[in-house]
Amino acid sequence: MSGVENSVAGHVVIVTGGSKGVGRGIALHLARNGATLVITARRSEALEAMAAELEAIGTPHLATTLN
């Protein structure tokens, strides 16, 4: 794949289970690489904490509970 970048910068990425564990790690990695995030989780407390962390690093995001 000559000349093709594999970048998430400028893309919107949905991460389910994005408030804890592997999903949280993936969301933070994507955020650090310029993605806009939609994160979902079942528990609002952990989701709110993750949303605050994304806000603190300046990542555009939408966080919503989803079961």
N, C-alpha and C positions, 0 to 999 in steps of 0.2 A: 504494500500500500504506500507507494511513493507519494509524498506531498500531502498526506492526510493526517491531520492532527487528531489526537484522541483526547479531547478536552471537554470538560463540563461547563467551562466558563460561559456565562450568558444563557445557559439552558435551565429549564425548570425540571427538577427531579423530585419524584414522589418517593418517600421512604416510609414504609409501614413499620410499626414497632420502633419508631425513631427516637424514643425517649430513654431507652436502656439497652445495655449490652451491645451486641453486634450492630444493631440498627442505629444506636446512638453514635458508635464509632464511625459507621459509614456516613451518617449525616454530617458529622464534624469534618470528616475528610472532604466530602463534597463541598461543604461551606468554605473550607480553606482554599479550595480550588476554583471558587468563583460561581458556584451554582446558586440558583434561587431554589429554596426548598419548600416542599409541602411535606410536613411530617404528621404522622398519625400515631395514636397510641390509645390503649384502653383506659389508662388511669390519668386523670387530669392533673394530679399533683406533679408527677414526673414529667409530663408533657409541658406544663407551665415552667418548670425549672429548665428544661431544654430550650424552650422558646426564649427565656431570659438569657441563656448562654449565647444563643444565636444572635439575639439583639445586641449583646455586649460586643460581639466581634463584627457587627455591622452586616450580617447576612440577611437579605430580604427573605421572608418566610411567611408561611401560613401554617399554624399548628391547630389541629382539631382532633377531638376524640372520635374514635371509630371502633365499633365492636364487631 
